[in-house]
Amino acid sequence: MTKATARTASAPPDPVDERLPVARLVPLAGQHVLAMVAAPVSTAFLTADALRLTPGQTASLLSVTLLLCGAGTLLQSLGPWRIGARLPFVMLPGGAATALFLQVAAEHGPATASGAVILAALLLLAVLPLYARAVRLFPPLVMGVTVLLIGVSMVRVAAGLVTGAPGRPAAPSALALAAVTVGCTLAAYLLLRGVWRQTSILLGMAAGTLVAVATGLGAFAPPGATEAALPRLLPYGVPQFDLLAALPLLVFSLTSLAEASGQTVLNSETVGRTPDPGRDVPRVARADAVASLLAGVFGSAPLVTSSENIGISRLTGVRSRFVTAGAGVLLLGCGLLAPVSRWLAGIPPAVVGGSALVVYAVIAVLGVGMLRRVDLDDRGNAMVAAVALAAGLLPVVSPGLYDGFPGWVRSVLGSGVVAGALTAVVLHGLFRLLTRAREGERPCARETTWPCKGPEENRS
């Protein structure tokens, strides 16, 4: 064996491919589950309430939602057959997608809503071969704006967990409990070392729950009964396929590629892998489509790959995709054991919200870091970033802004991430075309944006 071969054989694996011992992997995986389980559980109960499902149907829907989240997380983490990017991702029911699913169900019935989920997933699969040609539309400027908006939008979601609903005033006890959770998380991160520091989110949530129970600031209250229920195939009958009724979800499936691009680049950089959107984004979206196809068959809302766990990976420094694969296995177990899922759902929402505030704020900071690599002294870059951030922040600061518009408009402009990303793509492409058109008038050192700088500025 040559020296080069020996060095290759002894080289440690990439951090994203590191296999951790079970004793270390289980608590790290459990940390991811605790940080994200509120979303599928609350989505299942929200859907059940909107569709007026029986307790048995509700238990079945909760089971299938957790099972699909686990299966989707395993697909993204392990990436079999080019389904999933082999990155440490988790999968959740999409907030906007769930709202659109319930809108279709309210207007056309749950069978049509299930058919719309299936149609949206099939459309996403159909357009993926074209993504490699469109990847050039997502340069670092667009990605930085997208990631920053992802973080800001998710902070709003976390605030809703503390207040009970976005825009509502929070009870002082809920704010105090969220602050205690954040404080305990920061203390664990700053004072502890090694694996204890890597589980700072888990320790913060545990401390927050204990404080809630001990002081009366909150209650540990698992909802509902504890009987198990297996998923039901076609719970609303045979899916009905109506293209006009499905239009909001069809538009959402296309615009979700912008968010998937930002999340994939961010996750790649977090784990130390060179971003390759042309290769990885179609794999991420393919896993989303497969999970959503199954969701349509089992009566659930579409599932999307989530950025929830990227902040945890950044905070803990643990980059292994096998940790999120372990989280996927735990989610499968929770889906099959309904008492476990309800026990997890009993964690006070303010505690989950406090932990989520830390995780999502880290994502926003990562977006700022990506924008720092862009030359914002260039007036064109600065203008693209400013207008795109304005378009993305409008639905965040004024959630009902587009309520009077048709559903397909709300699905595009009502999502801050989608609106901001699309604005950045359009403006960046427009400025770049104008730059090329003006190259005959004055030289440019770069062709990123317009107006370009003059010779003296370019030399500087």
C-alpha positions in Angstrom: 0.0 0.0 0.0 1.4 3.4 -1.0 1.8 6.3 1.4 -1.0 8.2 -0.3 -3.3 5.2 0.0 -2.4 4.8 3.7 -3.1 8.5 4.3 -6.5 8.1 2.6 -7.3 5.0 4.6 -6.5 6.7 7.9 -8.1 10.1 7.1 -11.1 10.8 9.3 -14.5 11.0 7.6 -16.1 14.3 6.8 -18.0 15.7 9.8 -21.3 15.2 8.0 -20.6 11.5 7.5 -19.3 10.9 11.1 -20.9 7.9 12.8 -21.3 8.6 16.5 -21.6 6.0 19.3 -25.1 5.2 20.3 -24.7 6.6 23.8 -23.8 10.0 22.3 -26.1 9.8 19.3 -29.4 9.2 21.2 -29.4 12.4 23.3 -28.3 14.4 20.4 -31.1 13.0 18.2 -33.6 13.5 21.0 -32.6 17.1 21.2 -33.6 17.5 17.5 -36.9 15.8 18.1 -37.8 17.9 21.1 -37.0 21.1 19.2 -39.3 20.2 16.3 -42.0 17.9 17.6 -44.4 20.8 18.5 -44.9 21.6 14.8 -46.2 18.2 13.7 -48.3 17.7 16.8 -49.9 21.1 16.7 -50.5 20.7 12.9 -52.2 17.4 13.4 -54.5 18.8 16.1 -55.2 22.0 14.1 -56.1 19.9 11.0 -58.3 17.6 13.1 -60.1 20.6 14.6 -60.6 22.3 11.2 -61.9 19.1 9.5 -63.9 18.1 12.6 -62.4 14.7 12.9 -63.4 12.1 15.5 -60.9 11.3 18.4 -60.0 8.1 16.6 -59.3 9.9 13.3 -57.3 12.6 15.2 -55.1 9.9 16.8 -54.6 8.3 13.4 -53.7 11.7 11.8 -51.2 12.4 14.6 -49.6 9.0 14.1 -49.3 9.4 10.3 -47.9 13.0 10.6 -45.1 11.8 13.0 -44.4 8.7 10.8 -44.1 10.8 7.7 -41.8 13.3 9.5 -39.6 10.5 10.6 -39.6 8.8 7.1 -38.8 12.2 5.4 -36.0 12.9 7.9 -34.5 9.5 7.2 -34.7 10.2 3.4 -33.0 13.5 3.7 -30.3 12.3 6.1 -29.5 9.0 4.3 -30.3 10.0 0.7 -31.1 6.6 -0.9 -31.6 6.5 -4.7 -30.9 10.3 -4.9 -33.9 11.0 -2.8 -32.5 13.3 -0.1 -29.3 15.3 -0.1 -27.5 13.3 2.7 -27.4 16.4 4.9 -28.7 16.7 8.5 -32.2 17.9 7.7 -35.5 17.2 9.4 -38.9 17.2 7.7 -42.1 18.9 9.0 -45.6 19.8 7.8 -45.2 23.2 6.2 -47.0 26.0 7.9 -48.1 27.8 4.7 -48.7 24.4 3.0 -51.0 23.4 5.9 -53.0 26.6 5.7 -53.5 26.1 1.9 -54.5 22.5 2.5 -57.1 23.6 5.0 -58.3 26.3 2.6 -58.8 23.8 -0.2 -60.5 21.4 2.3 -62.9 24.2 3.5 -63.8 25.2 0.0 -63.9 21.9 -1.9 -63.8 19.1 0.8 -60.9 17.0 2.3 -60.9 14.5 -0.6 -60.1 17.4 -3.0 -57.5 18.7 -0.6 -55.8 15.3 -0.6 -55.9 15.2 -4.4 -54.4 18.7 -4.5 -51.5 17.5 -2.3 -50.8 14.7 -4.7 -51.0 17.0 -7.7 -48.6 19.4 -6.1 -46.1 16.7 -5.3 -46.2 15.3 -8.9 -45.7 18.8 -10.3 -42.6 19.3 -8.1 -41.2 16.0 -9.4 -41.9 17.0 -13.0 -40.0 20.4 -12.8 -36.9 19.1 -11.0 -35.0 18.2 -14.2 -35.1 21.9 -15.1 -33.6 23.1 -11.8 -30.0 22.6 -12.9 -30.6 25.3 -15.6 -32.2 27.7 -13.0 -29.5 27.3 -10.3 -27.6 30.3 -11.7 -30.5 32.5 -10.6 -29.5 31.9 -6.9 -26.1 33.6 -6.4 -24.8 34.4 -2.9 -26.7 37.7 -2.7 -30.0 35.9 -3.3 -29.1 33.1 -0.9 -28.1 35.5 1.9 -31.4 37.4 1.6 -33.3 34.1 1.6 -31.6 32.6 4.6 -32.0 35.9 6.6 -35.7 35.9 5.8 -36.0 32.2 6.8 -34.5 33.0 10.2 -36.8 36.1 10.7 -39.9 34.3 9.6 -39.2 31.4 11.9 -38.5 33.7 14.8 -42.1 34.9 14.3 -43.3 31.3 14.4 -41.4 30.8 17.7 -42.9 34.0 19.1 -46.3 32.5 18.3 -45.5 29.5 20.5 -44.8 32.0 23.4 -47.9 34.2 22.9 -50.3 31.4 21.8 -50.7 32.9 18.3 -48.7 35.4 16.2 -49.7 39.0 17.0 -51.4 38.2 20.3 -50.0 39.8 23.6 -48.2 37.2 25.6 -49.0 36.4 29.2 -46.2 37.7 31.6 -45.8 34.1 32.9 -45.2 32.8 29.3 -42.6 35.5 28.6 -40.9 34.7 31.9 -40.8 31.0 31.1 -39.4 31.6 27.6 -36.8 33.9 29.1 -35.8 31.3 31.7 -35.5 28.7 28.9 -33.3 31.0 26.9 -31.2 31.8 29.9 -30.7 28.2 30.8 -29.8 27.3 27.2 -27.2 30.1 27.1 -25.8 29.1 30.5 -25.4 25.5 29.4 -23.8 26.6 26.2 -21.3 29.0 27.9 -20.5 27.0 31.0 -20.4 23.4 29.9 -18.1 21.5 27.6 -18.0 18.5 25.4 -21.2 16.5 24.9 -23.0 18.5 27.6 -22.5 21.7 25.7 -23.7 20.0 22.5 -27.0 19.2 24.3 -27.5 22.8 25.5 -30.9 23.0 23.7 -32.1 19.8 25.3 -30.8 20.9 28.8 -32.5 24.3 28.3 -35.8 22.7 27.5 -35.6 20.3 30.4 -34.7 23.1 32.8 -37.5 25.3 31.5 -40.1 22.5 31.9 -38.9 21.9 35.5 -39.1 25.6 36.4 -42.6 25.7 34.8 -43.9 22.8 37.0 -42.1 24.0 40.1 -43.2 27.6 40.0 -46.5 27.4 38.3 -45.4 29.5 35.3 -46.6 26.7 33.1 -48.0 23.2 33.2 -46.8 19.9 31.8 -50.1 18.7 30.3 -50.1 16.0 27.6 -53.3 16.5 25.5 -56.1 14.0 24.9 -56.3 10.3 25.5 -53.3 8.0 25.2 -54.7 5.1 23.0 -52.6 4.1 20.0 -54.0 4.4 16.5 -52.4 3.3 13.2 -52.4 5.4 10.1 -55.5 5.1 7.9 -55.2 4.8 4.1 -57.4 7.3 2.2 -59.2 8.5 5.4 -61.4 11.0 3.4 -62.2 8.6 0.6 -60.8 8.4 -2.9 -58.8 11.7 -3.7 -60.5 14.1 -6.1 -58.3 15.8 -8.6 -59.4 19.4 -9.5 -56.6 21.6 -11.1 -58.4 24.9 -10.3 -58.9 23.9 -6.7 -55.3 22.7 -6.4 -53.8 25.9 -7.9 -52.7 27.4 -4.5 -50.8 24.3 -3.6 -49.4 24.0 -7.2 -48.0 27.5 -6.9 -46.6 26.7 -3.5 -44.8 23.6 -4.7 -43.0 25.7 -7.3 -42.1 28.6 -5.1 -40.9 26.2 -2.4 -37.8 25.6 -4.5 -36.5 29.0 -3.6 -36.7 28.2 0.1 -35.2 24.8 -0.5 -32.2 26.4 -2.3 -31.5 28.7 0.7 -31.8 25.9 3.2 -29.6 23.6 1.2 -26.8 26.1 0.8 -27.0 27.1 4.5 -26.9 23.5 5.7 -24.0 22.6 3.4 -22.0 25.5 4.7 -22.9 24.6 8.3 -21.6 21.1 8.0 -18.5 22.2 6.0 -19.5 20.8 2.6 -19.0 22.9 -0.5 -22.5 24.0 -1.6 -23.7 22.4 -4.8 -27.3 23.5 -5.3 -27.5 22.0 -8.8 -26.9 18.5 -7.3 -28.4 18.8 -3.8 -31.5 21.0 -4.2 -33.3 18.5 -6.6 -32.5 15.7 -4.1 -34.0 17.7 -1.2 -37.1 18.6 -3.3 -37.4 15.0 -4.4 -37.6 13.8 -0.8 -40.2 16.6 -0.1 -42.3 15.4 -3.1 -42.1 11.7 -2.1 -43.1 12.5 1.5 -46.0 14.8 0.3 -47.2 12.1 -2.1 -47.6 9.8 0.9 -49.2 12.6 2.9 -51.8 13.0 0.3 -52.6 9.3 0.4 -52.9 9.3 4.2 -54.8 12.5 4.5 -52.1 14.9 5.8 -50.9 18.3 4.6 -47.8 18.5 2.4 -44.4 18.0 4.1 -41.4 20.2 3.6 -37.7 20.0 4.6 -37.3 22.3 7.5 -34.5 24.7 8.7 -35.4 24.1 12.3 -32.4 21.9 13.1 -29.8 23.9 11.2 -29.4 26.3 14.1 -29.0 23.3 16.5 -26.2 21.9 14.3 -24.5 25.3 14.3 -24.8 25.8 18.1 -23.7 22.3 19.0 -21.0 21.8 16.4 -22.3 18.3 15.7 -22.6 18.0 11.9 -23.3 14.3 11.5 -26.3 13.5 9.3 -26.6 10.3 11.3 -27.8 12.4 14.3 -30.9 13.5 12.3 -31.3 10.0 11.0 -31.5 9.0 14.6 -34.1 11.7 15.1 -36.0 10.2 12.2 -36.0 6.8 13.9 -37.3 8.4 17.1 -40.1 10.1 15.2 -41.1 6.8 13.7 -41.3 5.4 17.3 -43.3 8.4 18.4 -45.7 7.9 15.5 -46.3 4.2 16.5 -46.6 5.0 20.2 -49.2 7.6 20.5 -48.7 8.0 24.3 -45.1 9.1 23.7 -46.1 11.8 21.1 -48.7 13.2 23.5 -46.2 13.2 26.3 -43.8 15.2 24.2 -46.7 17.5 23.2 -47.2 18.2 26.9 -44.0 20.4 27.1 -45.2 24.0 27.8 -45.4 25.9 24.5 -43.4 28.8 26.0 -40.5 26.4 26.7 -40.5 25.2 23.1 -40.8 28.8 21.9 -37.9 29.9 24.0 -35.6 27.2 22.6 -36.9 28.0 19.1 -36.1 31.7 19.5 -32.4 30.8 20.0 -32.3 28.3 17.2 -34.0 30.5 14.6 -32.1 33.6 15.6 -28.9 31.7 14.8 -30.2 31.0 11.3 -30.9 34.7 10.8 -27.3 35.5 11.9 -26.1 32.9 9.4 -28.0 34.8 6.7 -26.2 38.1 7.8 -22.9 36.2 7.5 -23.7 35.2 4.0 -24.6 38.7 3.0 -21.3 39.9 4.4 -19.5 38.0 1.6 -21.4 40.1 -0.9 -20.0 43.5 -1.9 -22.8 45.7 -0.5 -20.8 48.8 -1.3 -21.9 48.2 -4.8 -25.1 50.2 -5.2 -26.8 47.6 -7.3 -26.2 44.8 -4.8 -27.4 47.1 -1.9 -30.6 48.0 -3.8 -31.4 44.3 -4.6 -30.9 43.3 -1.0 -32.9 46.3 0.3 -35.9 45.8 -1.9 -35.9 42.0 -1.5 -35.8 42.3 2.3 -38.6 44.8 2.2 -40.7 42.4 0.1 -39.9 39.5 2.4 -40.5 41.4 5.7 -43.9 42.9 4.6 -45.9 39.7 5.2 -44.0 39.1 8.5 -44.7 42.5 10.0 -48.2 42.7 8.5 -49.6 39.2 8.2 -53.0 40.1 6.8 -51.6 42.3 4.0 -52.6 40.1 1.1 -55.8 38.6 2.6 -57.9 40.3 -0.1 -56.0 38.8 -3.0 -56.7 35.4 -4.7 -55.3 32.3 -3.1 -52.4 31.9 -5.6 -51.3 35.5 -4.9 -51.4 34.8 -1.1 -49.4 31.6 -1.5 -46.6 33.6 -3.3 -46.6 37.0 -1.7 -47.9 35.9 1.7 -44.8 33.9 2.4 -41.9 36.3 3.4 -39.3 33.8 2.3 -40.8 33.2 -1.1 -41.6 36.8 -1.8 -38.2 38.0 -0.8 -36.4 35.2 -2.7 -38.3 35.8 -5.9 -37.8 39.5 -5.6 -34.1 39.1 -5.2 -33.9 36.6 -8.2 -35.9 39.0 -10.5 -34.0 42.1 -9.5 -30.6 40.5 -9.6 -31.3 39.0 -13.1 -32.6 42.4 -14.3 -29.6 44.3 -13.0 -27.2 41.7 -14.5 -28.9 42.1 -17.9 -28.7 45.9 -17.8 -25.0 45.6 -16.8 -24.3 43.6 -19.9 -26.2 46.0 -22.0 -24.1 48.9 -20.7 -20.7 47.2 -20.9 -20.2 48.9 -24.3 -20.5 52.3 -22.6 -18.0 51.8 -19.7 -15.9 48.9 -18.5 -16.9 46.8 -15.5 -14.7 44.6 -13.4 -17.8 42.6 -12.4 -21.1 41.8 -14.0 -23.0 41.1 -10.8 -25.3 44.1 -10.7 -26.1 47.4 -12.4 -25.1 50.2 -12.3 -21.5 49.1 -12.5 -18.6 51.2 -11.3 -16.4 53.4 -13.4 -12.7 52.6 -14.1 -11.4 54.5 -11.0 -13.8 52.7 -8.7 -13.1 49.3 -10.2 -9.3 49.8 -9.6 -10.1 50.4 -6.0 
